[in-house]
Amino acid sequence: MPINAPKQILIIKLSSLGDVIHTLPALTDAKKHHPDITFDWVVEDAFSEIPTWHPAVSEVIPANLRSWRKNLWRTWRSHQWQNFKAMMQSTYYDQIIDAQGLLKSSLIARYANGQRYGLDYQSAREPVAAFFYHQRFAVAKGQHAITRTRSLFAQALDYPLPDTPPEYGLSSYSFTTLMPKRPTLVFLHGTTWASKHWPDRNWVALAKRAAKAGFRVRVPWGNEAERRRAEKIADVHEQVTRMGASNLQGLAAELSTAVAVVGVDTGLAHLAAALNVPSLTLYTSTNPGLTGTLGKNQLHLQADFPCAPCFQRNCHLPQDAKTCYDSLPVDKVWDKLMDTIAQH
């Protein structure tokens, strides 16, 4: 390691769940090339468990930006913002890497002590963010998000970009849970974009197939709409059960015991990929080549439809029209799921 090489790095990567997970392989790369390096990480409180699972992360600085913006007076009176700034300013960092490339993340980075590094104007998701960095790097768009982040870290920390598959660095972390008596599938049905949902009737039909084939099925949920869907899916058979409320570590433990996962494009699908759980992920309005699950044992099913992927949160076709969902029927998903399980 060169004498002047950075050793203590602050990462700014606030959200979402998938984006946070996509950052982990870059830390693994950096640790291999600079064994003495350590990272602190500023992340939204909802995802603050994730960085603690990587051995290169020393301290996590949780942020709660959405809540703070909605309750400015309460945030100020409770000293939450002041305490957050104090945590960021308590250490002088050799480098501060904004791995998000947004205006909000670049502004957060300004509160930390040290030189700020990030994407250049052509590479950042929001070009204005580049104005606030001391040093900027070009990373071509059109690549997978994990590859782009690995490239940013390689340039910022001065090592060659690895051409190896991504390593999430979670293998040394123990997600302990009791092994189920029957082979278990996990159905990841919840996602924030309406256009990424697979119809409820399809999930119900798939659950019936799985139960008939002797599988135990677990169905997580995160909000009221997902809870209702999970109950609908679980109603088909006693071997199909809705999971209780859980933190991310609890969800990771459930995923790690599954023989396979079926999911839509959602953050938990990326968590399954990071855990090397065999997964079949369905893509309608998004492109798996840019933000799909990446790693061992990952299989994608892309909708075959003229306007897919549309990258729109909501489908604008008439309700009675055929949509990209029709190109992902239950029979096709079931057959691919069985292929996924047979290969592992």
Salt bridges, closest charged atoms under 4 A:
ASP19 OD2 - ARG125 NH1 3.81
ASP29 OD2 - ARG150 NE 2.64
GLU167 OE2 - LYS32 NZ 2.58
ASP200 OD1 - ARG229 NE 3.00
ASP200 OD2 - LYS232 NZ 3.21
GLU224 OE2 - ARG227 NH2 2.35
GLU224 OE2 - ARG228 NH1 3.65
GLU231 OE2 - ARG227 NH1 2.52
GLU231 OE2 - ARG242 NH2 3.71
GLU254 OE2 - ARG218 NH2 2.73
ASP265 OD2 - LYS196 NZ 3.92
ASP265 OD1 - HIS270 NE2 3.74
ASP331 OD1 - ARG209 NH2 2.13
